[in-house]
């Protein structure tokens, strides 16, 4: 199993970029992680046009995935232990690529939410899309460490 995580544009905040790189490296000890930085559509377009173009970019990345997980405030929240169980289930089911989709600053277009196999919420709190990148990678790493029996999560 591997994780595919497309980013809409580069992570601009250096402290978040450093944290993302750190957790992507840690996570890659457990399974392959492919982070793809996509060219952001023009931010000066109307919101609906921008979200539609972002949706096209994200869904194109997810096209060959076994499962697509979209991060959205309306999604289901999981504990770290529940994520570890979920990862085990995905492995047992033989899923080869899990694609995680994070929207841009406007969020995800409805089409992305409809086409995703699962909707997750990282929290009831609101985070920037760049913070969501970091939090997702840290939580995936935490779930993998729980699965492996390591004490990181305690």
C-alpha positions in Angstrom: 0.0 0.0 0.0 1.1 3.5 -0.7 -0.2 7.0 0.0 -0.6 9.6 -2.7 -1.1 13.2 -1.5 -1.4 15.9 -4.2 -0.9 19.5 -2.9 -2.5 22.5 -4.7 0.6 24.6 -4.9 3.7 24.8 -2.8 3.6 25.1 1.0 4.5 28.7 1.5 5.1 28.8 5.3 8.6 27.4 5.8 7.9 26.0 9.3 5.0 24.0 7.9 7.0 22.9 4.8 9.7 21.6 7.2 7.2 19.8 9.3 5.6 18.2 6.2 8.9 17.0 4.9 9.8 15.6 8.4 6.6 13.6 8.7 6.6 12.5 5.1 10.1 11.1 5.8 9.0 9.4 9.0 5.9 8.0 7.3 8.0 6.6 4.4 9.7 4.2 6.9 6.3 2.4 7.0 5.1 2.7 3.4 5.7 4.8 0.3 4.4 8.3 0.3 4.1 10.3 -2.9 3.5 14.0 -2.5 2.8 15.7 -5.7 2.8 19.5 -5.9 0.4 20.7 -8.5 0.4 24.0 -10.2 -2.3 26.1 -8.6 -4.9 27.6 -10.9 -5.0 31.4 -11.1 -6.3 32.8 -7.9 -7.8 35.8 -9.6 -10.6 33.8 -11.2 -14.1 33.7 -9.8 -14.4 31.3 -6.8 -16.6 28.8 -8.6 -14.2 28.6 -11.6 -11.2 28.3 -9.3 -12.8 25.5 -7.3 -13.8 23.7 -10.5 -10.2 23.8 -11.9 -8.8 22.6 -8.6 -11.3 19.8 -8.6 -10.2 18.7 -12.1 -6.5 18.7 -10.9 -7.2 16.7 -7.8 -9.6 14.2 -9.4 -7.0 13.5 -12.1 -4.5 12.6 -9.5 -7.0 10.3 -7.8 -8.1 8.5 -11.0 -5.9 5.4 -10.5 -6.2 5.2 -6.7 -7.8 2.2 -5.0 -9.5 4.6 -2.6 -9.9 8.4 -2.4 -10.2 10.1 0.9 -11.3 13.8 0.8 -10.6 16.0 3.8 -13.7 18.1 4.5 -15.3 19.6 7.6 -18.4 17.5 6.9 -16.4 14.3 7.0 -16.1 11.7 9.7 -13.6 12.2 12.5 -11.4 9.4 13.7 -9.2 8.8 16.7 -5.6 7.9 16.0 -6.3 4.4 17.2 -9.3 4.1 14.8 -7.0 5.3 11.9 -4.6 2.5 12.8 -7.4 -0.1 12.5 -8.5 1.5 9.3 -5.0 1.2 7.8 -4.9 -2.4 8.7 -8.3 -3.0 7.1 -7.1 -1.3 3.9 -4.0 -3.5 3.8 -6.1 -6.6 4.4 -8.4 -5.6 1.6 -5.3 -5.3 -0.7 -5.8 -1.6 -1.5 -2.7 -0.4 -3.4 -3.0 3.4 -3.5 -4.8 5.6 -1.1 -5.2 9.2 -2.4 -5.8 12.0 0.1 -7.4 15.1 -1.3 -7.1 18.5 0.5 -8.8 21.5 -1.1 -7.3 24.9 -1.6 -8.2 28.0 0.5 -11.8 27.7 -0.7 -12.2 24.1 0.2 -13.3 21.2 -2.0 -15.8 21.5 -4.8 -18.9 19.3 -4.3 -17.9 17.0 -7.1 -14.8 16.0 -5.2 -16.8 15.2 -2.1 -19.2 13.1 -4.1 -16.5 11.1 -5.9 -14.4 10.4 -2.8 -14.8 6.9 -1.3 -14.5 8.5 2.2 -14.8 11.9 3.7 -12.7 12.7 6.7 -12.6 15.7 9.0 -9.4 16.4 10.9 -11.2 18.4 13.6 -14.2 20.5 14.3 -11.7 23.4 14.3 -10.8 25.2 11.0 -7.3 24.9 9.7 -5.6 26.4 6.7 -5.1 23.9 3.8 -1.3 24.1 4.5 -1.8 23.2 8.2 -4.1 20.4 7.1 -1.3 18.9 5.0 1.0 18.8 8.1 -1.7 17.4 10.4 -2.7 14.7 7.9 0.9 13.5 7.6 1.4 13.5 11.3 -1.8 11.6 12.0 -1.0 9.0 9.3 2.5 8.6 10.8 0.9 8.3 14.3 -1.5 5.6 13.0 1.3 3.6 11.4 3.4 3.8 14.6 0.3 2.5 16.6 0.0 -0.3 14.1 3.6 -1.2 14.5 3.3 -1.2 18.3 5.6 1.8 18.8 5.0 4.2 21.8 5.0 7.4 19.7 1.3 7.9 20.2 1.3 7.8 24.0 
